[in-house]
């Protein structure tokens, strides 16, 4: 008796469906790992307490501080969370998980897509927690449900693009710690060198320029507009432009790096 390997389903729809199955596989361990789930919930609490109460406590009116800081914290926790994508990929490769995927009749991009979709689903928990904690400290959404959905969608799009960059770093890095170091070195200047937490007014000229071109500044400004009113449409379009550019750059790089690592 002879056995034949099932034919590989091809096409974008097949790759997406296979990625969704692998994403679910990556999320199942959360049920047996309460510590990881608690981490998703505690991080936004800690960040909001630090930035709203410690850093923002002496900078002006409490309501203004909360209205400015909470969207910035939402941006930061979302983007920093993308580091986990590369770390998880580096760990899975080191443990031989992707060697098993290589023997399956699935699209080559499916394991990458699955890992990223799983991390985005976990990130959604962090985003919702951030909004709930923000409400507890006095942040109020004035634009209605559509504004909230638009803000969540926008930050998830940017996180998706950066997750592909994180995936690429995780695939080319020699170790998990080196991947984490490289990703942190990129994201910290983007988040702290933006107007996510402080306006550019009064900053040195070179820093004003950097904050003006920094995509995180436009993302934070767009979230403030979507959640609190006064939206500048240009911020949304600039964020979409950066998202498209990052996806165009990192998706092929990540797929190519993955192909080299598992062949």
Secondary structure as GFF3:
##gff-version 3
##sequence-region A 1 263
A	DSSP	alpha_helix	12	28	.	.	.	ID=ss1
A	DSSP	three_ten_helix	29	32	.	.	.	ID=ss2
A	DSSP	alpha_helix	34	48	.	.	.	ID=ss3
A	DSSP	pi_helix	49	55	.	.	.	ID=ss4
A	DSSP	alpha_helix	62	81	.	.	.	ID=ss5
A	DSSP	alpha_helix	83	94	.	.	.	ID=ss6
A	DSSP	alpha_helix	97	102	.	.	.	ID=ss7
A	DSSP	alpha_helix	110	136	.	.	.	ID=ss8
A	DSSP	alpha_helix	145	172	.	.	.	ID=ss9
A	DSSP	alpha_helix	176	192	.	.	.	ID=ss10
A	DSSP	alpha_helix	205	213	.	.	.	ID=ss11
A	DSSP	alpha_helix	215	228	.	.	.	ID=ss12
A	DSSP	alpha_helix	233	262	.	.	.	ID=ss13
###
